[in-house]
Amino acid sequence: MKYVKKLNALLLMMVLLISQLIYAPAFAAEINPLLTNEIESIDFSSLSGGRVNIRVMLKEPLDSPPPGFSLNSPARIALDFPKTANGLNKSTLVAEQGALKSVSLAQAKDRTRMVLNLAKNVGYNTTINGKEVLISLQGSEAASNNTVAETRFAEGRSSAAGHAISNVDFARGKNGEGRIIVELSDASSGINIKNKGKTIVIDFIDTDVPADLQRRLNVINFNTPVLYVDTIKRGKNGQIIIEPKGDWEQSAYQADKKFIVDVRPIVQDPNKLIQGSKVGFAGEKLSLNFQNIEVRSVLQVIADFTGKNIVASDSVTGNITLRLKDVPWDQALDIIMKNKGLDKRVSGNVISIAPADELAAKEKAALEATLAIEDLEPLRTEVFTLRYQKAEEFKKILNGGVDSGGGGGGGQGNVNRILSKRGSVNHDPRTNTLFIQDTAKKLEEIQEVINKVDVAVKQVMIESRLVIADDRFAKSLGARFGVTQTGTPGSGVATVSGSLGNRFTQASATTLTQGTRNGSIQTATDPNTGSILTSSDGLPDLMSNLPVSNAFGSFALSLFKLSANTLLNLELSALESDKRGKVVSSPRVTTANQQKASIASGTKIPYLQASSSGATNISF
């Protein structure tokens, strides 16, 4: 009986616990004053072409469509319902209709996030009809239409003053991309983009175009993939037609009242299977659609998407309207920071974001604190023995090129010195050793400098000739030159010769017949060795024969290319007719690179010198 009572009590506790879990969201909505709205129901309906409609019924109507973003892998669409609680008492709804597999709900302190789990990536539209939010997923027909691919950033909202295009401008990006900048009268215009043929067509829904902006921009001279930009009025809509050239790819985004389209050239790389431009962003792509949302909320969305820790300063405030389609997340973050004057610092897996001037002020303060610590840090003394560099020269390097004498502090005013303002250096020329006193951090830096500077340098050998010659001598120069080309018999044998009687006259499959010299015929049979063909008197085949008469000396130079069986013979001779020069010596000297060296020559003159004993000695 006791066991039955305990069992009943245990069952009662379990029922109460389950009831508490079931009704916890409702209780949370009542307790949390930030959650003033509530999701009451979610219905699904399938349409033709694989389309799916999702109807979300709320307790109170929303002011604007819920902001959201999409993921490519896995295929998901996330929508944030601000100030809304989950009143369904469940966190997952199974759909299995079209591309929609299920719907997940997660409630946070100030919003509820609805995640649509998809079987594949599809586009979506969001509209508001009173308390009902309609989410329309595109079907297979829209996904398979490759002729006209349309991107809808967001539904337009009605404005009392109406939507209008304020200006259309063009600029060239730093990477050679063409940038079309469209300024709008407000940030709530509906925008559709589609590729039609070889052009990009942008429709601004219910947007007026002033007469002075209905024109064509000729941007050929900007040297970008864009040739022309046409702005026209088509019915109630404004339309911009971009005509590119060559291979290109596009990306578009909207930040507040500016809508920007980048057309980038595709860099052809034969090593890549899929061609694309080399951009500086490599993050996973996502799509964002926010209407007048807080910047901090957008940063939270990016943090959830990337899994990184993003720390935003208290100075990060304001709202932003952002529309992005399939852009890397790091580019999306860069767009947000540029539009709001923010900057970031990355430390491991943490991204700190704050206004640019605030980060600069913090870094300046940190640097000043570091300098103050250096003034109080204790000094240490280290001994460095140099192997190749002279200690005296390296001491000047540490002092910024100034010789500080004893090394105590003579170079403290030099901003180029490596030592700190409290550091000092002395050297011992006998052992080529440096004695440095400075902070521990500076000593580590000096050690790194020594490791890079104290190395063996290249050496240069200078060779010279000392010659004695009479300045009244006359010079005579002559040359003999000839070229002969031969080959395997039957393969088109040919030769080039001068007019000395040994010129080419006839060729056959096995023989090469040349001209006559001194009345005889010289025949070259099977010339495969590439040797010089000679005439009957044994002289080489020459094109030029201008030798020096009575030459005292000569030298010859032969250049040949074995693969072509081509032999080039060059013979030069020179004569000093009056008096020949005399080589006295051939001195050589080896010096370090960029170090001055000299070779001196002189004459010793002997003379007689008397000694103390009365004898004479020969001296020079």
Secondary structure, DSSP 8 states (H G I E B T S, - for coil): -HHHHHHHHHHHHHHHHHHHHHSHHHHHHHH-TT--EEEEEEEEEE-GGG-EEEEEEESS--SS---EEEETTTTEEEEEEETEEE-SS-SEEEEEETTEEEEEEEE-SSEEEEEEEESS---EEEEEETTEEEEEE--HHHHH--SEEEEEEE-----SS-EEEEEEEEEE-TTS-EEEEEEESSTT-EEEEEEETTEEEEEEETEE--GGG-SEEE-GGG-SSEEEEEEEEETTEEEEEEEE-SSEEEEEEEETTEEEEEEEE----TT-SS-----S--S-EEEEEEEEEEHHHHHHHHHHHH--EEEE-TT---EEEEEEEEEEHHHHHHHHHHHHTEEEEEETTEEEEEEHHHHHHHHHHHHHHHHHHHHHS--EEEEEE-SSS-HHHHHHHHTTS---TTSSSTTTT-TT-SS-TT-EEEEETTTTEEEEEE-HHHHHHHHHHHHHHSS---EEEEE--EEE--TT--EEEEEEEEEEE--STTS-------SSS--EEEE-SSEEEEEEETTEEEEEES--S----B-TT--B--SEEE--TT-SEEEEEEEEEGGGTEEEEEEEEEEESS---EEEE--EEEEETT------------EEEE-TTS-EEEE-
